[in-house]
Amino acid sequence: MKLKTILTVSFAISLAAGMTSCEDMLSVDSKTVMYDYQNTLDSPVDTVYSVLGIVKKLQAVADRTLVLGEIRGDLIDLSDHASQDLRDLYTYDFKSLSPDNKYDQAVDYYSIINNCNFFLNNVDTAFTRNQQHSVMKGEYIVVLCYRAWAYLQLAQVYGEVPYFDKPVTSDNAASGITLNIKQLAQTLLLDFKDEYISYIDKYSPNYGEFAELDLGDGSKSSKHKTKEFFIPIRLILGDLYLWSEDYAHAAQYYADFLTGDNRAVTTGTNGAYWRTNDFTVMGSDNYYSLFNDNGYICYIPMEGDKYNGTISEIEDLYNSTAENYYWYELTASQALRSTSARQDYCYHAKRPGDNPYEWAAFISDKSNEEERYRGDLRLQSILETEFLEMDEEDPEAYKYSTEVQTLNKFNSEKIWLYRKDVVYLRLAEALNRCGLPQTAFAILKDGLCKTTIDSLSQGEKDRAANINGVDLSNIYGANMFGSTTKYTKVRTTWSDVTIRVNNSDQEYTVASWDNRGNTMGIHSRGCGDASYNDNYRIPVDTLSGTPSLEDSIRAVEVALIDEMALETCFEGYRFGDLMRISMHRAADATSPAYGGFAENDFLAKRVAARRSAKWQATEDYYAGKDEALYTTLLGDGKSLNPSWFLVLPDKK
């Protein structure tokens, strides 16, 4: 299918989208809909309908964005009951995909882009009411962000994609150039003006709330706040600069989102913890609560009922439900389980009295018989498996799986695009590539706050003052990240649980906590008090003891890609994270891919070991990797590898 045909189809779909059910959450009944290319969108009412029409188009790609971002990565595996569409994607034989594969539908991304282009080219941003600010400029900025997001997703799936910035209708031809994701990000940045940030801060669109709807089975749909549909401009700019490899501006926008204008988007203290230092008694676990209605920044709203419009099927892919007879389709890969199991859990406690060894840190020995309790505890917090006994006398029983899997990470009516830990991880990624690896690693180990910042080297702080002309030193300002102290658990009462000290005869008992601070290292969400784990640090050159700055940056990237796996697994970011960091590493003089598009080995060896990764420290993590898949994904080692991507219809 040629580009013009793809876009013509997307235009036809757009026309059909204007005729929706009146019960549809995003129903629009304006007689002048956005898809009429003769309309100039000079009415505020019509721009509201138009923006909601674009949100409706986002629903079509919500699930597939999550699936395509994970199934090409290293963190998920297929169950025996996975669909053929999923199996075909998992094999990486993308040229042989059926044209009916539900996840390989580039036309839906182009439909979003085409609708955005129509809006951006036709909306009257000069229109004012009572000589005040532009009434429709806020929507213009929102739509710019949607278009940028859609293009970034498209390029992560298809590699090099046609770019166009004019709407395509049934009677005009597409005129575009083909760009890779770095070129695309650089091009999209040209559409954003500095004034847009202050404008959207003051005049961000807000269409109120969609109330809960009765779904007819005794349940109700979610309540939706329309302001949470919109992607914050600082985050889309951060992403565009990160893909452009302009790390200083990326860090600047991420940090500004977290701390600007008296904001303090702190990490909080949610996590999963052992209660005792022999790692046998589970303590508190509120990690999974990060994924409730308060855990996201913005999201794509989905219908609560298929009779009202587009619903998400993502929960059915990972969860055993009555609808799928408990036969889930996707689960955690061996690589994810191994990454989790090989982490150190640090149990940190304060002894009573004036003992000179007042503080004690205990590191897990990973001896727990259950793999899910070894090392990091986040995976066991969100992914649960239980086995049921089959009632052999029930003739219907054989329809159901006796293995029941539950993934506590999704709300099928709110497919989130960003949450705060994702922003912190991307800030760390950008800071690291700015030449600030200590600061980046602090986000993982301690959390950014005054006490942490005070411990950073002066040389690193001095470097931050001029990163390619950008001054990032303000991130070291007092209380920039909302807390004067980092979070730590301090034992204050001494009863209930007996603790042995360093395997000696000394014992003491502890119970309650005094939780100090509201900023913690993201690693501590599942690894205890990571701040006190001496094993968790930036590795140094064992020969010289003084690694180069490049050595430190590359070491932090390895820790960072593991942290992304532990914290954001199943959320659709994985392939993009692997690809982006592979691209960063090609700039290093020590890289075998120096000067190329990406260090392909970084991605290839991880994906090829998805079913064979080892968690034991004494074994090669990548031993047993799929050599054929590794060779396919490696390519020549440094060029943009077409084997990573699905194929646009006209290229098959």
Rosetta blueprint (number, residue, H / E / L):
1 M L
2 K L
3 L H
4 K H
5 T H
6 I H
7 L H
8 T H
9 V H
10 S H
11 F H
12 A H
13 I H
14 S H
15 L H
16 A H
17 A H
18 G L
19 M L
20 T L
21 S L
22 C L
23 E L
24 D L
25 M L
26 L L
27 S L
28 V L
29 D L
30 S L
31 K L
32 T L
33 V L
34 M L
35 Y L
36 D L
37 Y L
38 Q L
39 N L
40 T L
41 L L
42 D L
43 S L
44 P H
45 V H
46 D H
47 T H
48 V H
49 Y H
50 S H
51 V H
52 L H
53 G H
54 I H
55 V H
56 K H
57 K H
58 L H
59 Q H
60 A H
61 V H
62 A H
63 D H
64 R H
65 T H
66 L H
67 V H
68 L H
69 G H
70 E H
71 I H
72 R L
73 G L
74 D L
75 L L
76 I E
77 D E
78 L E
79 S L
80 D L
81 H L
82 A L
83 S L
84 Q H
85 D H
86 L H
87 R H
88 D H
89 L H
90 Y H
91 T L
92 Y L
93 D L
94 F H
95 K H
96 S H
97 L L
98 S L
99 P L
100 D L
101 N L
102 K L
103 Y L
104 D L
105 Q L
106 A H
107 V H
108 D H
109 Y H
110 Y H
111 S H
112 I H
113 I H
114 N H
115 N H
116 C H
117 N H
118 F H
119 F H
120 L H
121 N H
122 N H
123 V L
124 D L
125 T L
126 A L
127 F L
128 T E
129 R L
130 N L
131 Q L
132 Q L
133 H L
134 S E
135 V L
136 M L
137 K H
138 G H
139 E H
140 Y H
141 I H
142 V H
143 V H
144 L H
145 C H
146 Y H
147 R H
148 A H
149 W H
150 A H
151 Y H
152 L H
153 Q H
154 L H
155 A H
156 Q H
157 V H
158 Y H
159 G L
160 E L
161 V E
162 P E
163 Y E
164 F L
165 D L
166 K L
167 P L
168 V L
169 T L
170 S L
171 D L
172 N L
173 A L
174 A L
175 S L
176 G L
177 I E
178 T E
179 L E
180 N L
181 I H
182 K H
183 Q H
184 L H
185 A H
186 Q H
187 T H
188 L H
189 L H
190 L L
191 D L
192 F L
193 K L
194 D L
195 E H
196 Y H
197 I H
198 S H
199 Y H
200 I H
201 D H
202 K H
203 Y H
204 S L
205 P L
206 N L
207 Y L
208 G L
209 E E
210 F E
211 A L
212 E L
213 L L
214 D E
215 L L
216 G L
217 D L
218 G L
219 S L
220 K E
221 S L
222 S L
223 K L
224 H E
225 K E
226 T H
227 K H
228 E H
229 F H
230 F L
231 I L
232 P L
233 I H
234 R H
235 L H
236 I H
237 L H
238 G H
239 D H
240 L H
241 Y H
242 L H
243 W H
244 S H
245 E L
246 D L
247 Y H
248 A H
249 H H
250 A H
251 A H
252 Q H
253 Y H
254 Y H
255 A H
256 D H
257 F H
258 L H
259 T H
260 G L
261 D L
262 N L
263 R L
264 A L
265 V L
266 T L
267 T L
268 G L
269 T L
270 N L
271 G L
272 A E
273 Y E
274 W E
275 R L
276 T L
277 N L
278 D L
279 F L
280 T L
281 V L
282 M E
283 G E
284 S E
285 D E
286 N L
287 Y H
288 Y H
289 S H
290 L H
291 F H
292 N L
293 D L
294 N L
295 G L
296 Y L
297 I L
298 C E
299 Y E
300 I E
301 P E
302 M L
303 E L
304 G L
305 D L
306 K H
307 Y H
308 N H
309 G L
310 T L
311 I L
312 S L
313 E L
314 I H
315 E H
316 D H
317 L H
318 Y H
319 N L
320 S L
321 T L
322 A L
323 E L
324 N L
325 Y L
326 Y L
327 W L
328 Y L
329 E L
330 L E
331 T E
332 A E
333 S L
334 Q H
335 A H
336 L H
337 R H
338 S H
339 T H
340 S H
341 A H
342 R L
343 Q L
344 D L
345 Y L
346 C E
347 Y E
348 H E
349 A E
350 K E
351 R L
352 P L
353 G L
354 D L
355 N L
356 P L
357 Y L
358 E L
359 W E
360 A E
361 A E
362 F E
363 I E
364 S L
365 D L
366 K L
367 S L
368 N L
369 E L
370 E L
371 E H
372 R H
373 Y H
374 R L
375 G L
376 D L
377 L L
378 R H
379 L H
380 Q H
381 S H
382 I H
383 L E
384 E E
385 T E
386 E E
387 F E
388 L L
389 E L
390 M L
391 D L
392 E L
393 E L
394 D L
395 P L
396 E L
397 A H
398 Y H
399 K H
400 Y L
401 S L
402 T L
403 E E
404 V E
405 Q E
406 T E
407 L E
408 N L
409 K L
410 F L
411 N E
412 S L
413 E L
414 K E
415 I E
416 W E
417 L E
418 Y E
419 R L
420 K H
421 D H
422 V H
423 V H
424 Y H
425 L H
426 R H
427 L H
428 A H
429 E H
430 A H
431 L H
432 N H
433 R H
434 C L
435 G L
436 L L
437 P H
438 Q H
439 T H
440 A H
441 F H
442 A H
443 I H
444 L H
445 K H
446 D L
447 G L
448 L L
449 C L
450 K H
451 T H
452 T H
453 I H
454 D H
455 S L
456 L L
457 S L
458 Q H
459 G H
460 E H
461 K H
462 D H
463 R H
464 A H
465 A L
466 N L
467 I E
468 N L
469 G L
470 V E
471 D L
472 L L
473 S H
474 N H
475 I H
476 Y H
477 G L
478 A L
479 N L
480 M L
481 F L
482 G L
483 S L
484 T L
485 T L
486 K E
487 Y L
488 T E
489 K E
490 V E
491 R E
492 T L
493 T L
494 W L
495 S L
496 D L
497 V E
498 T E
499 I E
500 R E
501 V L
502 N L
503 N L
504 S L
505 D L
506 Q L
507 E E
508 Y E
509 T E
510 V E
511 A L
512 S L
513 W E
514 D E
515 N E
516 R E
517 G L
518 N L
519 T E
520 M L
521 G L
522 I L
523 H L
524 S H
525 R H
526 G H
527 C H
528 G E
529 D L
530 A H
531 S H
532 Y H
533 N L
534 D L
535 N L
536 Y L
537 R L
538 I L
539 P L
540 V L
541 D L
542 T L
543 L L
544 S L
545 G L
546 T L
547 P L
548 S L
549 L H
550 E H
551 D H
552 S H
553 I H
554 R H
555 A H
556 V H
557 E H
558 V H
559 A H
560 L H
561 I H
562 D H
563 E H
564 M H
565 A H
566 L H
567 E H
568 T H
569 C L
570 F L
571 E L
572 G L
573 Y L
574 R H
575 F H
576 G H
577 D H
578 L H
579 M H
580 R H
581 I H
582 S H
583 M H
584 H H
585 R H
586 A L
587 A L
588 D L
589 A L
590 T L
591 S L
592 P L
593 A L
594 Y L
595 G L
596 G L
597 F L
598 A L
599 E L
600 N H
601 D H
602 F H
603 L H
604 A H
605 K H
606 R H
607 V H
608 A H
609 A L
610 R L
611 R L
612 S L
613 A L
614 K L
615 W L
616 Q L
617 A L
618 T L
619 E L
620 D L
621 Y L
622 Y L
623 A L
624 G L
625 K L
626 D L
627 E H
628 A H
629 L H
630 Y H
631 T H
632 T H
633 L H
634 L H
635 G L
636 D L
637 G L
638 K L
639 S L
640 L L
641 N L
642 P H
643 S H
644 W H
645 F L
646 L L
647 V L
648 L L
649 P H
650 D H
651 K H
652 K L
